[in-house]
């Protein structure tokens, strides 16, 4: 069962690679998406000095 999954994943990866190689607009694409822009500030992290003083 694991062997089938490994082979299936390999075949699907090769099919995807062949498909992407066939599209001329993607010739210069390196397979990575551009980094996402931070859009949330998140919670402030307390400093160690603040925690020790409490």
N, C-alpha and C positions, 0 to 999 in steps of 0.2 A: 504494500500500500504506500509506504514511503517512497519506494523507487518510482512508482507511477507519478507521485506528486513532484518529485525532483525533475523527472523527464518532462512532465507537462509544463512546469515553470520554465525550464530551459527552452522548450519549443515556443512557448508564448513570448519569451524574451527575444528570441531570434526573429519571430514574425514581426514583433514591434520594431525591432531594429531595422529590418528590411523595409518596413512601411515608412519609417522616419527617413531612411536613406533615399527613398524614392521621391520625396518631396523636395523640390529645388529650393524653396524658400528657407529650408532648415539646414542648408549646407554649412553655415557658419555657427550653428547652435552646438554648444558643447555638452548638452544634456542636463544642464543645471538651470534652475529657475533663478531669476535675480533675487537678491535679498529683500525681505519685506521691510517696509518702513515702520518704525515704532509709532503706534498710534494711541497707546495707553501709557500713562505715567506709572500706574501701580501704586502700591502702598509704600510710604517711606520706611526705610530700614533703620532701626535704632542702632546707634554706635555702641561699641563695647563699653566706652566710658560711661555712657548713660545707664547701661544695664548694671554695671558694677556699683554705681553710686546708689542704687535703689535698695 
